[in-house]
Amino acid sequence: MSDTGLQCVLVIDGSPDIHYIVGAQLKSERVSLLHAHGAEEGAALAAEHLPDLILLDLDMPDTDGMTLCAQLKADRTLADIPVIFLTGNMDVATKVKAFDMGAVDYVTKPFDAIELKARVRAALRTKRYHDLLTSKAQIDALTGLWNRGYLSDRLSSEVSVMAREASPVSVIMVDIDHFKSINDTHGHSFGDMVIQQVGESFVRSCRESDVVCRYGDDEFALILRNTSGASALALAERLCTDVAALEFSRGRQPVPVTASFGVATSDQFDDLAEVTAETLLGAADKALYSAKSQGRNRARGGQD
């Protein structure tokens, strides 16, 4: 999806004429177009913008379309983007190979405008349905936050961005302190309310670019793009204060609620090749354990 809210189509073709024709024929469609004139440029634009559909020339001079399609499908962040091949001639064997490679359709040059629009519409409609189903499957029912499955996929994507752009990524792991005691003493409905309000406090204090997830029963995880360890720790300390300031009561009895925070950042690794979703989560979890062992209701960084 583009910044305009329109579905995004990336055209990868070596011919400027094809780009002009596709642009003219899709002008009336509610889509945003990106243009690449070679495989390397196309792969870079796909990784940066995550388009909703790729129109891919089968016969490019540098890297052929089949090879590029295989590369795209091998990248987990790009694998679900549908690909329609553009070709001047496509025999049966090539069609079979294209579909086996993961293409959803093909259009033969010269294009018929009605056919091109119809095939693009069908692919984009299917992609929209797929995104809706995926999104629903990745939302936590209690809090409305992203769930653990989404966290894993998104963090892997952010690590790829970090490696490509040399920008830091940080993770905050959170546990509500003594949550089992809260549940046992005041009941699960009260515990659910605590989880919801703690999650809401995180969303209020985070940037739109930050990702807030419910990681487990009373656990949360936050992904902070382009954020240093020092900035992430400062945010964690602010969130810690926010949680402690939330007011809960059972009848006239106030119920204090606090949380512990562990922070990890890609900056703390000597070798960036060691930075993965798993190593970042592991480092944040280790810092969280340190916060708990030092008395809870505090934030600790991986380098503390």
N, C-alpha and C positions, 0 to 999 in steps of 0.2 A: 504494500500500500504506500502510495506516495504521500508527501507532506500535504498535498491538496485534498487528501481524502479519497482521491480516485484510485482505482486499481492501476497498477503500473505494468507496462509491457516493455521489455528490453528487446530491441532488434539488433542481432549480431549478424552482419553481412558485409562482405568486402566491397560491394558495389554501391556507390553513392546514389545511383539511379533507383536501386531497390529501396533505400531508405526514403527517398522522395516519394516513391509510389505507395509504400506502406503508410507513410504519414498522411498522404492525400486520401487514401482509401479509408483510413481509420479516423479521419478528422471529425466525423460526425459522432463517433463513439465516445462515451464518457470514460476515457482512459488517459493516462499520462505516459508519454513515450520517452524512452531512453535509447540512445544510439551508440553502437560500438562497431568499428570497422575491421576488427580482427579478434582472434580468440583471446589473446592476452588482455586486451582492453575489455572485452566482454566478460571474462572471468572476474576481473577487478570490479566492474560495475555491478555484477551480480552479487558479489560478496558485500559490497558497500550498501546497496539499496534493497536487496532481497525482493526483486520484482515478483509480481503475481503470475507472470507468464514470460517465457522467452521464445522469440521467433529466431530460429537458428539456421543459418545457411549451411547446407551440407558440404559445399565445395569451396571452402576458403583456402587461400594460398598458403598461409602459414601453418595452421593446424586445422585439420578437417573437422567438420561438424560432429561426426561420430566420436572422435577422440575427445573433443571438448565436452560433449554430452556425458561421456563416461566420467570425466573429471568432476563435473558438476554433481552427478549422482553419487559420487564417492564421498562428497562433503556433506556431513549430516545436516549442516545449516542450510544447504541449498537443495538437498535431495528431493524435497517435496514440491519444488517449483516445476510446474508443467512445461514441457518443451514441445513446440511445433516446428518440424523441419521445413525449411524452404529449399526447393530443389527444382532444377530444370528438367530432370528426368529421374524417375524412380522405378526400377524394375522390382519384381516380386521379392527377390532375395534381399534387396536393399531395404524394402519396406519391413520385412520380417526382422532384419537386424536392427532397424531403427526402433521398432516397438519393443524388441528384447532389451535394447539399451535404455529404455525408459521413456521414450517419446510418447506423447498422447495422441499426436496427429501429424499430418503433413499437408503442405499446400504446394501445388506445382506451379512453377513460373511458366508463362506470364500469368499473374494473378487475375482471377475474376473477382471483382470488388465484393459482390454479394457473397460468394463462397468464403472469401477471406474473413469478412465480418462475421459470418455465421460460425466459422470454426473458432475464431478468437472469442466470440461471445460464449460458446459452449465450454471452452477451456476455462475461461474466467469465472463462469457460473459454478462449475465444479470446484474450482479453487476456493471460491467464497464459501461454499457449503463445507468443504474440508476444513477451512480455517475456523468456521463457527463451531463445528463439532470438536475440533482440537481444543479450542478455547474453553468450551464448556467442560471438557474432561480434565482441564488443568486448573480449575477454580475450586477452592475449598468451600464446601457448602456452608459451614458455620460462619466464617468470617467474610467471605467474598474475596479473599486475597488469593494470589496464586498459590498453588500447592507444591509439594515436594518434587513431583514429576516435572513441572515447569521450571522449577529452580535449577534442576540438573541440566536441562537443555539450554536454558538461558545463560547459565554461568559458563557452559562450554563455548557458547557464542561470544560472550564477553572476553573470554581468554583469547579467542582467535583475534578479536579486535585489538586487544592489548599487544599481541605479538606483531600484528600488522602495523599498528600506528605508534607503537612504543609508548603507550599511555597506561598508567597504573589502573588496576582494578582491585577493589577491596570487598571484603565480606564481613558481615557482622552476624554472629550467632547469639541467640537470646533464649534464656530459660526463665520462666516465671518462678520465683523463689517459693519453695515449700508448697507447690501447687497441690500435691496429693493431700496435704493437710487441709487446704482450703476446700477441696472437694469433699473430703471425709467429714469435715465439720459443718459445712454449710450446704452441701448437696451439689449435684452435677449441674443443675440449672444455673445456680449461682456461679459455678466454675465456668460454664459456657459464657456467661455475661462478662466475666473477668477477661477471658480470652478475647472476646469481641472488642471490648473497650481498649485493651492494651494494643491490639492490632490497629484500631482506629487512631490511637495516639501516634503510632509510628507513621501512618500515612499522612497525618497532619503535619508532621515535622520533617518529612523527607521531600526531596525534589521530585519533579515529575519523571526525571530520568532514572531515579532509584527504583529498585524492584523489591517489594516487600512480600514475603512468602510465609505461609504457615508451614513449618517444617515437620511438626509432629503435634502431639496432644497439647502441650504447653510450651512448645518451642517455635521460634520464628527464625528466619534467616533473611538478611538484606544484602542485595548486590548493589554496589556503588561504582558506577562507571567513571573512569578518569578521576579517581579520588585517591589521594595519597593515604598512607597509614595514619599520619598525624591528623588529617582532616576526618578520617573515618573514626578514629578514637574520640575526637572532639564531639562528633555526632552521637556516638554511643553513650558518652557521658551525659549529653543533653537528653537523650532518650531515657536514660536511667533516671534522671531527675523528673522527667515527665511522668513516668510510670508511678514513681513514689508519690507524686502529687495528685494522682487520680483518687477520687473519693468513692469508697465502697462502704456499704453498711448492711447489717442484717438486723432489721428492726431498728432499735436505737443504738445498737452496738457497731462502732466503726470497725471495718475489717482492713487492716493495712495490707497493701500489695506492693511488692518490689520485684525487681528482675535483675538478673546478672547477664553481662555482655562480654563476648569474646570477639576480638578484631584480628583479622589477618589481611595482608596486602601483598600484591605481587612484588612490591619493592623490597620485601624482607628476604626474598630468595636471591642467593648469589648468582644462580644460573637460571635465566628466564625459561630455559627449556624444561626446568623442573616444575614450572607453574601449570597446573591443570585444575579442573573443577574439583577433583578429589583432593589434591594437595592443599588447595586453598581452604576447603571445608574442614580438612583435618587440622590445619593450623589454627583456624578460628575456633574449632571445638577444643583444642588444647588450651587456647587462651581463655575460653569460657570456663574450663575446669579450674584454671588458675584463679579466676574471679570468684568462683564458688568456694574454693579452698581457703581464700583469704577473707571470707566473711560474707560473701554475697552482696547484693545491692550495690554493685560497682562494675566498672568496665576495665578490661585489661587487654592490652595489645600483644601481638605475637612476639614482639621484641622487648616486652617489659621484663 
